Amino acid sequence: SISGTEQFIEAVREKQLQGALVYPVVTPRFALCCTGESMRSLGNIANDKSIHVQTHLSENHDEVKRAEELFP
């Protein structure tokens, strides 16, 4: 999925060069279902390429508590 994310970012950036008003965003589908390795890799991509990150992080109280435990 990491290489697919990188390919997606490059494809969107190609569209930007052609005048499209779109921006790539790193989107782990649901933070609590991602491994630490995948979250670090996606974070590195976002930092290296200066793009935003969005995810479903905390949709209820139990998820908020668990997300805080996993991602302090």
C-alpha positions in Angstrom: 0.0 0.0 0.0 3.0 2.3 0.6 4.1 2.1 -3.0 0.5 2.6 -4.2 0.3 5.7 -2.0 3.4 7.1 -3.6 2.1 6.3 -7.1 -1.2 8.0 -6.3 0.6 11.2 -5.1 2.7 11.4 -8.2 -0.4 10.8 -10.4 -2.3 13.6 -8.6 0.8 15.9 -8.9 0.8 15.3 -12.7 -2.8 16.4 -12.8 -1.8 19.6 -10.9 0.8 20.3 -13.6 -2.1 20.1 -16.1 -4.1 22.7 -14.2 -6.3 20.4 -12.1 -7.4 21.8 -8.7 -6.8 18.6 -6.8 -4.3 17.8 -4.0 -3.0 14.5 -2.8 -3.7 13.6 0.8 -2.3 10.6 2.8 -5.3 8.7 4.1 -4.8 5.7 6.4 -8.3 4.3 6.3 -8.7 3.9 10.0 -5.8 4.6 12.3 -6.6 1.9 14.8 -6.4 -0.8 12.0 -3.0 0.4 10.8 0.3 -1.1 11.9 2.8 1.2 13.5 5.1 0.6 10.6 2.5 1.7 8.0 1.6 4.8 10.1 5.3 5.7 10.3 5.8 5.1 6.5 2.7 7.2 5.7 3.9 9.9 8.1 7.3 10.0 6.4 5.7 10.3 3.0 3.5 13.1 4.2 6.6 14.9 5.7 8.9 14.3 2.7 6.3 15.4 0.2 4.7 18.2 2.3 1.1 16.9 2.0 -1.7 16.6 4.5 -2.9 13.6 6.4 -6.5 12.6 7.2 -8.0 9.6 8.8 -10.8 8.2 10.8 -9.1 8.5 14.2 -11.7 8.8 16.9 -15.4 8.3 16.1 -16.5 7.3 19.6 -15.2 7.5 23.2 -13.7 4.1 23.2 -11.8 4.8 20.0 -10.6 8.1 21.3 -9.2 6.3 24.4 -7.5 3.6 22.3 -6.1 6.1 19.7 -4.6 8.1 22.6 -3.0 4.9 23.9 -1.6 3.9 20.5 -0.7 7.3 19.2 0.2 9.5 22.2 
